[in-house]
Amino acid sequence: MVRVKSRYLLCEVNVSDRTRLLLLDDRAVAETVKATVARIHGDYGAAMCSIRFSVKYLNTHTGIVFLRFPKRCYKLLWSALPFITCIETRGQKIPCFLNCLHVGGTIRTCQKFLIRYNTQQLHRMLPKCKNEEEKQQVRKAILNCILPGGNKQDEDILESDDEEE
């Protein structure tokens, strides 16, 4: 049995109004990417992109997208991403661009990179907080995303973070 290798692109959808991200769906992103590859690389690009291309994951709250495609044509797709200027979904055009964060061989490597990337972003956010109250709000928001529900553990972790600083 021959295993067909794939590549995964971890991309971030950047929009000026974050509430517009909630309108996105994976079908609209896939169609936009396919159309852009066809426009930039012609029939060859369209044919290569139509074989086993899919949107594996889309988070409309954070704007993170995982794109899967054959290993032999990932450069075609990657080179077409800067030409995406808007995504049309539900009768609306959402002006945006896709920022490629990582290219990986498996979804798992992309997830690991995403965890490291988000950690770096949070470490950049915390020093920009103006006072201790804002820092506490950011920490609580982080914990609410990681730990389901607000319970005693959240408060214990927050207090231990304060003691370390």
Secondary structure, DSSP 8 states (H G I E B T S, - for coil): -----EEEEEEEEEESSGGGGGG--HHHHHHHHHHHHHHHHHHHHHHHHHSS-EEEEEETTTTEEEEEEEGGGHHHHHHHGGG--EEEETTEEEEEEEEEEEEESSHHHHHHHHHHHHHHHHHHHGGG-SSHHHHHHHHHHHHHHHSSS--HHHHHHHHHHHHH-
